[in-house]
Amino acid sequence: MKNLVSRFVKDESGATAIEYGLIAAGISVAIITAVNGIGGKLSTSFGKISTDLKTTP
């Protein structure tokens, strides 16, 4: 029983999986932030282009 507990304490595979999960979450937050910023700029640009096309004879 003591051997089983000591192996469980020394096992770090779960900690590594959690670390990879946190890294993936951080990367996804960065991507979402970048896409939202670019999306807003694109929307503004296309809105301006649309307005310019409607007013040009």
mmCIF file as Biopython writes it, N, C-alpha, C and O atoms, coordinates in Angstrom:
data_model
#
loop_
_atom_site.group_PDB
_atom_site.id
_atom_site.type_symbol
_atom_site.label_atom_id
_atom_site.label_alt_id
_atom_site.label_comp_id
_atom_site.label_asym_id
_atom_site.label_entity_id
_atom_site.label_seq_id
_atom_site.pdbx_PDB_ins_code
_atom_site.Cartn_x
_atom_site.Cartn_y
_atom_site.Cartn_z
_atom_site.occupancy
_atom_site.B_iso_or_equiv
_atom_site.auth_seq_id
_atom_site.auth_asym_id
_atom_site.pdbx_PDB_model_num
ATOM 1   N N  . MET A ? 1  ? 0.834   -1.193 0.000   1.0 0.0 1  A 1 
ATOM 2   C CA . MET A ? 1  ? 0.000   0.000  0.000   1.0 0.0 1  A 1 
ATOM 3   C C  . MET A ? 1  ? 0.875   1.252  0.000   1.0 0.0 1  A 1 
ATOM 4   O O  . MET A ? 1  ? 0.588   2.222  -0.701  1.0 0.0 1  A 1 
ATOM 5   N N  . LYS A ? 2  ? 1.944   1.218  0.794   1.0 0.0 2  A 1 
ATOM 6   C CA . LYS A ? 2  ? 2.852   2.357  0.867   1.0 0.0 2  A 1 
ATOM 7   C C  . LYS A ? 2  ? 3.517   2.598  -0.489  1.0 0.0 2  A 1 
ATOM 8   O O  . LYS A ? 2  ? 3.716   3.744  -0.891  1.0 0.0 2  A 1 
ATOM 9   N N  . ASN A ? 3  ? 3.858   1.519  -1.191  1.0 0.0 3  A 1 
ATOM 10  C CA . ASN A ? 3  ? 4.462   1.612  -2.515  1.0 0.0 3  A 1 
ATOM 11  C C  . ASN A ? 3  ? 3.491   2.250  -3.510  1.0 0.0 3  A 1 
ATOM 12  O O  . ASN A ? 3  ? 3.899   3.062  -4.341  1.0 0.0 3  A 1 
ATOM 13  N N  . LEU A ? 4  ? 2.231   1.892  -3.431  1.0 0.0 4  A 1 
ATOM 14  C CA . LEU A ? 4  ? 1.208   2.443  -4.314  1.0 0.0 4  A 1 
ATOM 15  C C  . LEU A ? 4  ? 1.053   3.943  -4.100  1.0 0.0 4  A 1 
ATOM 16  O O  . LEU A ? 4  ? 0.954   4.694  -5.071  1.0 0.0 4  A 1 
ATOM 17  N N  . VAL A ? 5  ? 1.031   4.390  -2.860  1.0 0.0 5  A 1 
ATOM 18  C CA . VAL A ? 5  ? 0.896   5.812  -2.541  1.0 0.0 5  A 1 
ATOM 19  C C  . VAL A ? 5  ? 2.121   6.587  -3.023  1.0 0.0 5  A 1 
ATOM 20  O O  . VAL A ? 5  ? 1.983   7.686  -3.560  1.0 0.0 5  A 1 
ATOM 21  N N  . SER A ? 6  ? 3.303   6.035  -2.840  1.0 0.0 6  A 1 
ATOM 22  C CA . SER A ? 6  ? 4.515   6.734  -3.272  1.0 0.0 6  A 1 
ATOM 23  C C  . SER A ? 6  ? 4.567   6.848  -4.793  1.0 0.0 6  A 1 
ATOM 24  O O  . SER A ? 6  ? 5.021   7.869  -5.311  1.0 0.0 6  A 1 
ATOM 25  N N  . ARG A ? 7  ? 4.113   5.824  -5.523  1.0 0.0 7  A 1 
ATOM 26  C CA . ARG A ? 7  ? 4.062   5.924  -6.985  1.0 0.0 7  A 1 
ATOM 27  C C  . ARG A ? 7  ? 3.053   6.974  -7.425  1.0 0.0 7  A 1 
ATOM 28  O O  . ARG A ? 7  ? 3.300   7.712  -8.380  1.0 0.0 7  A 1 
ATOM 29  N N  . PHE A ? 8  ? 1.919   7.046  -6.736  1.0 0.0 8  A 1 
ATOM 30  C CA . PHE A ? 8  ? 0.892   8.042  -7.069  1.0 0.0 8  A 1 
ATOM 31  C C  . PHE A ? 8  ? 1.413   9.457  -6.860  1.0 0.0 8  A 1 
ATOM 32  O O  . PHE A ? 8  ? 1.134   10.338 -7.674  1.0 0.0 8  A 1 
ATOM 33  N N  . VAL A ? 9  ? 2.153   9.693  -5.801  1.0 0.0 9  A 1 
ATOM 34  C CA . VAL A ? 9  ? 2.697   11.016 -5.503  1.0 0.0 9  A 1 
ATOM 35  C C  . VAL A ? 9  ? 3.755   11.418 -6.527  1.0 0.0 9  A 1 
ATOM 36  O O  . VAL A ? 9  ? 3.846   12.587 -6.902  1.0 0.0 9  A 1 
ATOM 37  N N  . LYS A ? 10 ? 4.554   10.452 -6.979  1.0 0.0 10 A 1 
ATOM 38  C CA . LYS A ? 10 ? 5.627   10.743 -7.933  1.0 0.0 10 A 1 
ATOM 39  C C  . LYS A ? 10 ? 5.125   10.881 -9.366  1.0 0.0 10 A 1 
ATOM 40  O O  . LYS A ? 10 ? 5.837   11.428 -10.208 1.0 0.0 10 A 1 
ATOM 41  N N  . ASP A ? 11 ? 3.922   10.404 -9.666  1.0 0.0 11 A 1 
ATOM 42  C CA . ASP A ? 11 ? 3.388   10.450 -11.030 1.0 0.0 11 A 1 
ATOM 43  C C  . ASP A ? 11 ? 3.067   11.889 -11.411 1.0 0.0 11 A 1 
ATOM 44  O O  . ASP A ? 11 ? 2.254   12.538 -10.752 1.0 0.0 11 A 1 
ATOM 45  N N  . GLU A ? 12 ? 3.698   12.394 -12.469 1.0 0.0 12 A 1 
ATOM 46  C CA . GLU A ? 12 ? 3.512   13.779 -12.904 1.0 0.0 12 A 1 
ATOM 47  C C  . GLU A ? 12 ? 2.815   13.878 -14.258 1.0 0.0 12 A 1 
ATOM 48  O O  . GLU A ? 12 ? 2.747   14.968 -14.824 1.0 0.0 12 A 1 
ATOM 49  N N  . SER A ? 13 ? 2.304   12.791 -14.784 1.0 0.0 13 A 1 
ATOM 50  C CA . SER A ? 13 ? 1.680   12.830 -16.110 1.0 0.0 13 A 1 
ATOM 51  C C  . SER A ? 13 ? 0.417   13.684 -16.103 1.0 0.0 13 A 1 
ATOM 52  O O  . SER A ? 13 ? 0.132   14.352 -17.097 1.0 0.0 13 A 1 
ATOM 53  N N  . GLY A ? 14 ? -0.332  13.683 -15.036 1.0 0.0 14 A 1 
ATOM 54  C CA . GLY A ? 14 ? -1.521  14.530 -14.957 1.0 0.0 14 A 1 
ATOM 55  C C  . GLY A ? 14 ? -1.168  16.002 -14.917 1.0 0.0 14 A 1 
ATOM 56  O O  . GLY A ? 14 ? -1.866  16.824 -15.511 1.0 0.0 14 A 1 
ATOM 57  N N  . ALA A ? 15 ? -0.091  16.345 -14.223 1.0 0.0 15 A 1 
ATOM 58  C CA . ALA A ? 15 ? 0.342   17.734 -14.153 1.0 0.0 15 A 1 
ATOM 59  C C  . ALA A ? 15 ? 0.773   18.230 -15.526 1.0 0.0 15 A 1 
ATOM 60  O O  . ALA A ? 15 ? 0.512   19.380 -15.879 1.0 0.0 15 A 1 
ATOM 61  N N  . THR A ? 16 ? 1.425   17.383 -16.296 1.0 0.0 16 A 1 
ATOM 62  C CA . THR A ? 16 ? 1.844   17.764 -17.638 1.0 0.0 16 A 1 
ATOM 63  C C  . THR A ? 16 ? 0.636   18.007 -18.530 1.0 0.0 16 A 1 
ATOM 64  O O  . THR A ? 16 ? 0.628   18.956 -19.315 1.0 0.0 16 A 1 
ATOM 65  N N  . ALA A ? 17 ? -0.371  17.175 -18.423 1.0 0.0 17 A 1 
ATOM 66  C CA . ALA A ? 17 ? -1.585  17.356 -19.217 1.0 0.0 17 A 1 
ATOM 67  C C  . ALA A ? 17 ? -2.271  18.665 -18.865 1.0 0.0 17 A 1 
ATOM 68  O O  . ALA A ? 17 ? -2.774  19.362 -19.746 1.0 0.0 17 A 1 
ATOM 69  N N  . ILE A ? 18 ? -2.293  19.000 -17.594 1.0 0.0 18 A 1 
ATOM 70  C CA . ILE A ? 18 ? -2.899  20.263 -17.164 1.0 0.0 18 A 1 
ATOM 71  C C  . ILE A ? 18 ? -2.109  21.444 -17.705 1.0 0.0 18 A 1 
ATOM 72  O O  . ILE A ? 18 ? -2.698  22.439 -18.127 1.0 0.0 18 A 1 
ATOM 73  N N  . GLU A ? 19 ? -0.788  21.349 -17.698 1.0 0.0 19 A 1 
ATOM 74  C CA . GLU A ? 19 ? 0.046   22.424 -18.235 1.0 0.0 19 A 1 
ATOM 75  C C  . GLU A ? 19 ? -0.220  22.632 -19.719 1.0 0.0 19 A 1 
ATOM 76  O O  . GLU A ? 19 ? -0.355  23.766 -20.179 1.0 0.0 19 A 1 
ATOM 77  N N  . TYR A ? 20 ? -0.296  21.528 -20.471 1.0 0.0 20 A 1 
ATOM 78  C CA . TYR A ? 20 ? -0.595  21.649 -21.897 1.0 0.0 20 A 1 
ATOM 79  C C  . TYR A ? 20 ? -1.987  22.247 -22.117 1.0 0.0 20 A 1 
ATOM 80  O O  . TYR A ? 20 ? -2.189  23.028 -23.047 1.0 0.0 20 A 1 
ATOM 81  N N  . GLY A ? 21 ? -2.925  21.888 -21.281 1.0 0.0 21 A 1 
ATOM 82  C CA . GLY A ? 21 ? -4.266  22.457 -21.379 1.0 0.0 21 A 1 
ATOM 83  C C  . GLY A ? 21 ? -4.266  23.955 -21.132 1.0 0.0 21 A 1 
ATOM 84  O O  . GLY A ? 21 ? -4.956  24.701 -21.828 1.0 0.0 21 A 1 
ATOM 85  N N  . LEU A ? 22 ? -3.499  24.398 -20.148 1.0 0.0 22 A 1 
ATOM 86  C CA . LEU A ? 22 ? -3.405  25.834 -19.865 1.0 0.0 22 A 1 
ATOM 87  C C  . LEU A ? 22 ? -2.720  26.583 -21.006 1.0 0.0 22 A 1 
ATOM 88  O O  . LEU A ? 22 ? -3.118  27.698 -21.342 1.0 0.0 22 A 1 
ATOM 89  N N  . ILE A ? 23 ? -1.705  25.982 -21.597 1.0 0.0 23 A 1 
ATOM 90  C CA . ILE A ? 23 ? -1.044  26.611 -22.739 1.0 0.0 23 A 1 
ATOM 91  C C  . ILE A ? 23 ? -2.015  26.727 -23.909 1.0 0.0 23 A 1 
ATOM 92  O O  . ILE A ? 23 ? -2.084  27.774 -24.553 1.0 0.0 23 A 1 
ATOM 93  N N  . ALA A ? 24 ? -2.762  25.670 -24.190 1.0 0.0 24 A 1 
ATOM 94  C CA . ALA A ? 24 ? -3.740  25.698 -25.275 1.0 0.0 24 A 1 
ATOM 95  C C  . ALA A ? 24 ? -4.819  26.746 -25.018 1.0 0.0 24 A 1 
ATOM 96  O O  . ALA A ? 24 ? -5.245  27.434 -25.946 1.0 0.0 24 A 1 
ATOM 97  N N  . ALA A ? 25 ? -5.259  26.873 -23.778 1.0 0.0 25 A 1 
ATOM 98  C CA . ALA A ? 25 ? -6.263  27.881 -23.442 1.0 0.0 25 A 1 
ATOM 99  C C  . ALA A ? 25 ? -5.712  29.288 -23.646 1.0 0.0 25 A 1 
ATOM 100 O O  . ALA A ? 25 ? -6.414  30.160 -24.157 1.0 0.0 25 A 1 
ATOM 101 N N  . GLY A ? 26 ? -4.469  29.512 -23.254 1.0 0.0 26 A 1 
ATOM 102 C CA . GLY A ? 26 ? -3.853  30.830 -23.448 1.0 0.0 26 A 1 
ATOM 103 C C  . GLY A ? 26 ? -3.710  31.182 -24.916 1.0 0.0 26 A 1 
ATOM 104 O O  . GLY A ? 26 ? -3.960  32.320 -25.315 1.0 0.0 26 A 1 
ATOM 105 N N  . ILE A ? 27 ? -3.311  30.216 -25.714 1.0 0.0 27 A 1 
ATOM 106 C CA . ILE A ? 27 ? -3.178  30.456 -27.157 1.0 0.0 27 A 1 
ATOM 107 C C  . ILE A ? 27 ? -4.536  30.746 -27.780 1.0 0.0 27 A 1 
ATOM 108 O O  . ILE A ? 27 ? -4.651  31.637 -28.622 1.0 0.0 27 A 1 
ATOM 109 N N  . SER A ? 28 ? -5.559  30.012 -27.381 1.0 0.0 28 A 1 
ATOM 110 C CA . SER A ? 28 ? -6.889  30.241 -27.945 1.0 0.0 28 A 1 
ATOM 111 C C  . SER A ? 28 ? -7.436  31.609 -27.553 1.0 0.0 28 A 1 
ATOM 112 O O  . SER A ? 28 ? -8.108  32.251 -28.359 1.0 0.0 28 A 1 
ATOM 113 N N  . VAL A ? 29 ? -7.165  32.066 -26.340 1.0 0.0 29 A 1 
ATOM 114 C CA . VAL A ? 29 ? -7.598  33.410 -25.935 1.0 0.0 29 A 1 
ATOM 115 C C  . VAL A ? 29 ? -6.893  34.470 -26.779 1.0 0.0 29 A 1 
ATOM 116 O O  . VAL A ? 29 ? -7.512  35.455 -27.179 1.0 0.0 29 A 1 
ATOM 117 N N  . ALA A ? 30 ? -5.610  34.276 -27.050 1.0 0.0 30 A 1 
ATOM 118 C CA . ALA A ? 30 ? -4.866  35.222 -27.882 1.0 0.0 30 A 1 
ATOM 119 C C  . ALA A ? 30 ? -5.419  35.250 -29.303 1.0 0.0 30 A 1 
ATOM 120 O O  . ALA A ? 30 ? -5.552  36.320 -29.897 1.0 0.0 30 A 1 
ATOM 121 N N  . ILE A ? 31 ? -5.741  34.084 -29.849 1.0 0.0 31 A 1 
ATOM 122 C CA . ILE A ? 31 ? -6.295  34.020 -31.201 1.0 0.0 31 A 1 
ATOM 123 C C  . ILE A ? 31 ? -7.662  34.688 -31.260 1.0 0.0 31 A 1 
ATOM 124 O O  . ILE A ? 31 ? -7.943  35.438 -32.195 1.0 0.0 31 A 1 
ATOM 125 N N  . ILE A ? 32 ? -8.512  34.428 -30.279 1.0 0.0 32 A 1 
ATOM 126 C CA . ILE A ? 32 ? -9.849  35.032 -30.254 1.0 0.0 32 A 1 
ATOM 127 C C  . ILE A ? 32 ? -9.744  36.549 -30.159 1.0 0.0 32 A 1 
ATOM 128 O O  . ILE A ? 32 ? -10.488 37.264 -30.830 1.0 0.0 32 A 1 
ATOM 129 N N  . THR A ? 33 ? -8.831  37.043 -29.337 1.0 0.0 33 A 1 
ATOM 130 C CA . THR A ? 33 ? -8.647  38.486 -29.199 1.0 0.0 33 A 1 
ATOM 131 C C  . THR A ? 33 ? -8.185  39.101 -30.516 1.0 0.0 33 A 1 
ATOM 132 O O  . THR A ? 33 ? -8.687  40.150 -30.920 1.0 0.0 33 A 1 
ATOM 133 N N  . ALA A ? 34 ? -7.245  38.461 -31.180 1.0 0.0 34 A 1 
ATOM 134 C CA . ALA A ? 34 ? -6.737  38.978 -32.457 1.0 0.0 34 A 1 
ATOM 135 C C  . ALA A ? 34 ? -7.823  38.966 -33.529 1.0 0.0 34 A 1 
ATOM 136 O O  . ALA A ? 34 ? -7.954  39.927 -34.287 1.0 0.0 34 A 1 
ATOM 137 N N  . VAL A ? 35 ? -8.593  37.900 -33.599 1.0 0.0 35 A 1 
ATOM 138 C CA . VAL A ? 35 ? -9.648  37.796 -34.608 1.0 0.0 35 A 1 
ATOM 139 C C  . VAL A ? 35 ? -10.734 38.840 -34.357 1.0 0.0 35 A 1 
ATOM 140 O O  . VAL A ? 35 ? -11.250 39.430 -35.306 1.0 0.0 35 A 1 
ATOM 141 N N  . ASN A ? 36 ? -11.083 39.071 -33.112 1.0 0.0 36 A 1 
ATOM 142 C CA . ASN A ? 36 ? -12.085 40.098 -32.812 1.0 0.0 36 A 1 
ATOM 143 C C  . ASN A ? 36 ? -11.588 41.478 -33.207 1.0 0.0 36 A 1 
ATOM 144 O O  . ASN A ? 36 ? -12.358 42.275 -33.745 1.0 0.0 36 A 1 
ATOM 145 N N  . GLY A ? 37 ? -10.331 41.778 -32.956 1.0 0.0 37 A 1 
ATOM 146 C CA . GLY A ? 37 ? -9.777  43.075 -33.328 1.0 0.0 37 A 1 
ATOM 147 C C  . GLY A ? 37 ? -9.742  43.269 -34.832 1.0 0.0 37 A 1 
ATOM 148 O O  . GLY A ? 37 ? -10.116 44.326 -35.340 1.0 0.0 37 A 1 
ATOM 149 N N  . ILE A ? 38 ? -9.293  42.246 -35.539 1.0 0.0 38 A 1 
ATOM 150 C CA . ILE A ? 38 ? -9.232  42.319 -37.005 1.0 0.0 38 A 1 
ATOM 151 C C  . ILE A ? 38 ? -10.641 42.369 -37.589 1.0 0.0 38 A 1 
ATOM 152 O O  . ILE A ? 38 ? -10.883 43.085 -38.560 1.0 0.0 38 A 1 
ATOM 153 N N  . GLY A ? 39 ? -11.564 41.620 -37.009 1.0 0.0 39 A 1 
ATOM 154 C CA . GLY A ? 39 ? -12.940 41.610 -37.501 1.0 0.0 39 A 1 
ATOM 155 C C  . GLY A ? 39 ? -13.594 42.975 -37.406 1.0 0.0 39 A 1 
ATOM 156 O O  . GLY A ? 39 ? -14.315 43.381 -38.318 1.0 0.0 39 A 1 
ATOM 157 N N  . GLY A ? 40 ? -13.359 43.675 -36.336 1.0 0.0 40 A 1 
ATOM 158 C CA . GLY A ? 40 ? -13.914 45.023 -36.188 1.0 0.0 40 A 1 
ATOM 159 C C  . GLY A ? 40 ? -13.352 45.987 -37.216 1.0 0.0 40 A 1 
ATOM 160 O O  . GLY A ? 40 ? -14.083 46.805 -37.775 1.0 0.0 40 A 1 
ATOM 161 N N  . LYS A ? 41 ? -12.054 45.893 -37.467 1.0 0.0 41 A 1 
ATOM 162 C CA . LYS A ? 41 ? -11.423 46.758 -38.467 1.0 0.0 41 A 1 
ATOM 163 C C  . LYS A ? 41 ? -11.932 46.427 -39.872 1.0 0.0 41 A 1 
ATOM 164 O O  . LYS A ? 41 ? -12.181 47.330 -40.671 1.0 0.0 41 A 1 
ATOM 165 N N  . LEU A ? 42 ? -12.084 45.139 -40.172 1.0 0.0 42 A 1 
ATOM 166 C CA . LEU A ? 42 ? -12.600 44.747 -41.478 1.0 0.0 42 A 1 
ATOM 167 C C  . LEU A ? 42 ? -14.033 45.215 -41.683 1.0 0.0 42 A 1 
ATOM 168 O O  . LEU A ? 42 ? -14.395 45.665 -42.770 1.0 0.0 42 A 1 
ATOM 169 N N  . SER A ? 43 ? -14.836 45.108 -40.650 1.0 0.0 43 A 1 
ATOM 170 C CA . SER A ? 43 ? -16.221 45.564 -40.742 1.0 0.0 43 A 1 
ATOM 171 C C  . SER A ? 43 ? -16.282 47.054 -41.038 1.0 0.0 43 A 1 
ATOM 172 O O  . SER A ? 43 ? -17.077 47.494 -41.868 1.0 0.0 43 A 1 
ATOM 173 N N  . THR A ? 44 ? -15.447 47.825 -40.364 1.0 0.0 44 A 1 
ATOM 174 C CA . THR A ? 44 ? -15.400 49.263 -40.601 1.0 0.0 44 A 1 
ATOM 175 C C  . THR A ? 44 ? -14.934 49.557 -42.024 1.0 0.0 44 A 1 
ATOM 176 O O  . THR A ? 44 ? -15.501 50.418 -42.697 1.0 0.0 44 A 1 
ATOM 177 N N  . SER A ? 45 ? -13.919 48.856 -42.480 1.0 0.0 45 A 1 
ATOM 178 C CA . SER A ? 45 ? -13.386 49.064 -43.830 1.0 0.0 45 A 1 
ATOM 179 C C  . SER A ? 45 ? -14.424 48.723 -44.891 1.0 0.0 45 A 1 
ATOM 180 O O  . SER A ? 45 ? -14.624 49.496 -45.828 1.0 0.0 45 A 1 
ATOM 181 N N  . PHE A ? 46 ? -15.087 47.578 -44.759 1.0 0.0 46 A 1 
ATOM 182 C CA . PHE A ? 46 ? -16.093 47.202 -45.741 1.0 0.0 46 A 1 
ATOM 183 C C  . PHE A ? 46 ? -17.298 48.136 -45.693 1.0 0.0 46 A 1 
ATOM 184 O O  . PHE A ? 46 ? -17.910 48.407 -46.726 1.0 0.0 46 A 1 
ATOM 185 N N  . GLY A ? 47 ? -17.639 48.622 -44.523 1.0 0.0 47 A 1 
ATOM 186 C CA . GLY A ? 47 ? -18.720 49.604 -44.429 1.0 0.0 47 A 1 
ATOM 187 C C  . GLY A ? 47 ? -18.381 50.882 -45.168 1.0 0.0 47 A 1 
ATOM 188 O O  . GLY A ? 47 ? -19.235 51.452 -45.849 1.0 0.0 47 A 1 
ATOM 189 N N  . LYS A ? 48 ? -17.148 51.337 -45.043 1.0 0.0 48 A 1 
ATOM 190 C CA . LYS A ? 48 ? -16.709 52.543 -45.749 1.0 0.0 48 A 1 
ATOM 191 C C  . LYS A ? 48 ? -16.704 52.303 -47.257 1.0 0.0 48 A 1 
ATOM 192 O O  . LYS A ? 48 ? -17.146 53.160 -48.021 1.0 0.0 48 A 1 
ATOM 193 N N  . ILE A ? 49 ? -16.213 51.160 -47.683 1.0 0.0 49 A 1 
ATOM 194 C CA . ILE A ? 49 ? -16.198 50.835 -49.110 1.0 0.0 49 A 1 
ATOM 195 C C  . ILE A ? 49 ? -17.620 50.772 -49.656 1.0 0.0 49 A 1 
ATOM 196 O O  . ILE A ? 49 ? -17.889 51.272 -50.748 1.0 0.0 49 A 1 
ATOM 197 N N  . SER A ? 50 ? -18.522 50.166 -48.909 1.0 0.0 50 A 1 
ATOM 198 C CA . SER A ? 50 ? -19.916 50.077 -49.337 1.0 0.0 50 A 1 
ATOM 199 C C  . SER A ? 50 ? -20.536 51.458 -49.476 1.0 0.0 50 A 1 
ATOM 200 O O  . SER A ? 50 ? -21.247 51.731 -50.444 1.0 0.0 50 A 1 
ATOM 201 N N  . THR A ? 51 ? -20.271 52.317 -48.524 1.0 0.0 51 A 1 
ATOM 202 C CA . THR A ? 51 ? -20.811 53.678 -48.578 1.0 0.0 51 A 1 
ATOM 203 C C  . THR A ? 51 ? -20.227 54.440 -49.769 1.0 0.0 51 A 1 
ATOM 204 O O  . THR A ? 51 ? -20.951 55.152 -50.464 1.0 0.0 51 A 1 
ATOM 205 N N  . ASP A ? 52 ? -18.926 54.293 -50.007 1.0 0.0 52 A 1 
ATOM 206 C CA . ASP A ? 52 ? -18.280 54.956 -51.137 1.0 0.0 52 A 1 
ATOM 207 C C  . ASP A ? 52 ? -18.853 54.463 -52.468 1.0 0.0 52 A 1 
ATOM 208 O O  . ASP A ? 52 ? -19.042 55.257 -53.389 1.0 0.0 52 A 1 
ATOM 209 N N  . LEU A ? 53 ? -19.130 53.164 -52.577 1.0 0.0 53 A 1 
ATOM 210 C CA . LEU A ? 53 ? -19.685 52.634 -53.816 1.0 0.0 53 A 1 
ATOM 211 C C  . LEU A ? 53 ? -21.111 53.120 -54.052 1.0 0.0 53 A 1 
ATOM 212 O O  . LEU A ? 53 ? -21.512 53.343 -55.195 1.0 0.0 53 A 1 
ATOM 213 N N  . LYS A ? 54 ? -21.866 53.282 -52.990 1.0 0.0 54 A 1 
ATOM 214 C CA . LYS A ? 54 ? -23.251 53.746 -53.135 1.0 0.0 54 A 1 
ATOM 215 C C  . LYS A ? 54 ? -23.301 55.221 -53.532 1.0 0.0 54 A 1 
ATOM 216 O O  . LYS A ? 54 ? -24.220 55.632 -54.240 1.0 0.0 54 A 1 
ATOM 217 N N  . THR A ? 55 ? -22.345 56.012 -53.098 1.0 0.0 55 A 1 
ATOM 218 C CA . THR A ? 55 ? -22.367 57.452 -53.390 1.0 0.0 55 A 1 
ATOM 219 C C  . THR A ? 55 ? -21.665 57.793 -54.698 1.0 0.0 55 A 1 
ATOM 220 O O  . THR A ? 55 ? -21.829 58.900 -55.211 1.0 0.0 55 A 1 
ATOM 221 N N  . THR A ? 56 ? -20.882 56.862 -55.249 1.0 0.0 56 A 1 
ATOM 222 C CA . THR A ? 56 ? -20.190 57.122 -56.515 1.0 0.0 56 A 1 
ATOM 223 C C  . THR A ? 56 ? -21.135 56.872 -57.669 1.0 0.0 56 A 1 
ATOM 224 O O  . THR A ? 56 ? -21.754 55.810 -57.735 1.0 0.0 56 A 1 
ATOM 225 N N  . PRO A ? 57 ? -21.266 57.850 -58.605 1.0 0.0 57 A 1 
ATOM 226 C CA . PRO A ? 57 ? -22.195 57.666 -59.726 1.0 0.0 57 A 1 
ATOM 227 C C  . PRO A ? 57 ? -21.750 56.612 -60.709 1.0 0.0 57 A 1 
ATOM 228 O O  . PRO A ? 57 ? -22.440 56.359 -61.697 1.0 0.0 57 A 1 
#
